[in-house]
Amino acid sequence: MSDATRAILSSWTIEFWPTACCVAALIIYWRGWRGRPDAMAQHIPPWRAAAFAAGVVVCWVAIASPLDALSGLLLQAHMVQHILLMMIGPPLILLGCPGIPMLRGLPPTIRRDWVGPFIASRRVRTLFSYLTHPVVCWSLLVAATWIWHLPACYELALRSAGWHEVEHAVFLGTALLFWWPVVQPWPSRAVWPKWMLLPYLLAADLQNTLFSAIFVFRDTPIYGAYAAHPDLLGIGTVQDQEVAGAIMWVAGSAAFLVPLGVIVKKLLQPRLALAGVGGPTSVALPIIGGGGGALPRGTRPADLLRTPLLGRILTDLRIRRVVQGIMLAAAAMVVIDGLLGPHLSPMNLAGVLPWTHWRGLVVIALLVAGNAFCWACPFMLPRELGKRLFLPTRRWPKALRNKWLAATLLLVYLWAYEVFGLWDSPWWTAWVVIGYFAAALVVDSFFRGAAFCRWICPIGQFHFVEALISPREVGAIDQDTCRSCTTRDCIRGGPSGRGCELDLYIPTKRGNLDCTFCMDCVRACPHENVGLTTRRVHVDSAYSGWRGSIGRMSGRLDIAAIAALLTFGAFANAAGMVGPILSWEDAVAASIGAATPLIPATVVLLGIGVAAPLALIPPIAAWARRTGEWQIGLKAMSCRLSLALVPIGFAMWLVHMLFHFLTGLGTIVPVTQRIAADAGLNLGEPAWAMACCLAVPDWLLPLELLLLDAGLILTVVVLHRVARSIGTHRSALTTAILSIPAVLLFAFGVWLVLQPMQMRGTILP
């Protein structure tokens, strides 16, 4: 053992008064809890008493362990100390519902003559109600965190033992107040409804992220006191500062997001009080239950197609063809301008419309309305033309009836996008569009059904997978009506229209996979029993049951591969536009004498998009499956984990594409003016200033961080359902294990959005 290690382990500072207070608190609580009446026992079971004891011990360790001695030498030790005092100890203490046990544990004279009259005072109760209001609680914790970490205040606490104790007392006190509305210990009553705690915790996590980022990305020491000390354990001052920020970042986000996930789960599983013989009974409503999320019998889901105007637009085939024709005209303009227009991407429609505007609108549509862009897809028109001209009868080859070809094409597309800069080449963009139309025409001229959409189209696979989190799906309105149907027109076709070309049988259909929102099943159903329903579960990837022609997702390794590629590919795609990674690619290319960063860019894409999921998902799935009581294979567990990670991947796509969409929103204006001028129309002189380095709005970064937070929360909720479905009583442990990839992706995503971004699709000064 080295001298430094021996010195650290011997640096316990067990002071009398803090230790005496902790021991007294434990004894008083134990006395009050041990003699609790039956009415109190149901509110404070043994696990709550254990939580209280653990919280007191955590706070004592924070101030008595070597962390306290090291806090003056290492910033990271001080941060760990603050995490224990603010994010771990206080919520554990409050989980023990300490009010009544502590009061009962006091000697009767003290309780009756001193403490009782004090807490019964109107002024005291008014002050306590004010201090425990969520707005006050949140504000006090944030103020304490930022004020005490100002250099002047922080270094004052380092110099003075008295002020250091005051700092710790402020942290502990404000933390107890902050966690009070979240835990809401019995017998207190909530001021806000439960759903208001979502923005409460998200806002706290957002400020923690910004606070931590200052330490992580500051390249000079913030506190001179640490710079004056010699490097301890070989750790430099700036490196120590970065580690401290990372600890606060990860631990803080976990502290805020884990309870937020628990609250979301409870909100998704409201409980209904039923009057029974033995008294009121509470049962879970099947919102995300194991029955596939079906509504109670007799309940009709909301159907957007019942809305007069919107329903007519979505179901009328003539209107759909008109919209597809408009999209076809836009695609033709992209091709023509891409081949014949300016080579500079921000001045060309092929460099602006597909890569800035279309992609941004796609992710918004997926989030709000589901796979709506497939409904308006212009590539459907050449498919229909091929079917009418050649009347194909061949089935798609059996060996290719999987998603592996589509996954390969998707990987090639992501690779070519980054390595060859498709976004910066109008000419190549035009040829990609031409190739798409040609492939759709050729494939569906030879094979019946929707072979191109189902087995080939990479864009379609993106829509199918990312629409798993959409609140909308095409589905049956009343299952009883489907059971009594004998014609099955929704899949076979009938007098009202053809059935589903993708073999999705409505009674067994689940989610948006392989659904192009064509509404053929809606028009074909003679009972008007198919609609665009509002799903009661926004995360479909937790469902392990049968999904019609798709089968069980736990057996579809090809679909899991696409889901993992799109999830990790979202982060790889975003990484290709941040300054540090671009600088690294240029440096590597220069060191090997390459004219372009083709090799390092390929390494980044394949490393993040392919190697990372292969290195993370199977081992994590193998670890998690051992915690369950049911037997589940490694393949099935890996598939379910891959699909459960879709929300965090979609959050990254949303953040990335919204960044380009919002910062490049005005680029379409000068391009349209230029095209009009080329066609002999006068729409004014092109306003090229609108295509030049648009300012990033101040609110964009908080929005991006909020979206990443929401993606992580949704992923953890899905993973919890997966953990529960494999039959484990240790679902919390299983969820924690399965959440490791999501947490790593979240941390990487936060780092990405805090980096300087490449302003693609705009004219640089």
Secondary structure, 3 states (H helix, E strand, C coil): CCHHHHHHHCCCCCCHHHHHHHHHHHHHHHHHHHCCCHHHHCCCCHHHHHHHHHHHHHHHHHHHCHHHHHCCCCHHHHHHHHHHHHHHHHHHHHHCCCHHHHHHHCCHHHHHHHHHHHHHCHHHHHHHHHHCCHHHHHHHHHHHHHHHCCHHHHHHHHHCHHHHHHHHHHHHHHHHHHHHHHHCCCCCCCCCCHHHHHHHHHHHHHHHHHHHHHHHHCCCCCCHHHHHCCCECCECHHHHHHHHHHHHHHHHHHHHHHHHHHHHHHHHCCEEEEEECCEEEEEECCCCCCCCCCCCCCCCCCEHHHCHHHHHHHHCHHHHHHHHHHHHHHHHHHHHHHHHCCCCHHHCHHHHHHHHHHHHHHHHHHHHHCCHHHHCCCCHHHHHHHHHHHCCCECCCHHHCCCHHHHHHHHHHHHHHHHCCHHHCHHHHHHHHHHHHHHHHHHHHHECCCHHHHHHCHHHHHHHHHHHHCCEEEEECCHHHHHHCCCCHHHHCECCECCCCCCCCHHHCCCCCCCCCCCHHHHHCCCCCEEEEECCCCCHHHCCCECHHHCEHHHCHHHHHHHHHHHHHHHHHHHCCEHHHHHHHHHHHHHCCCCCCHHHHHHHHHHHHHHHHHHHHHHHHHHHHCCCCCCCCHHHHHHHHHHHCHHHHHHHHHHHHHHHHHHCHHHHHHHHHHHHHHCCCCCCCCCHHHHCCCCCCCCHHHHHHHHHHHHHHHHHHHHHHHHHHCCCCCHHHHHHHHCHHHHHHHHHHHHHHCCCECCCCCCCC
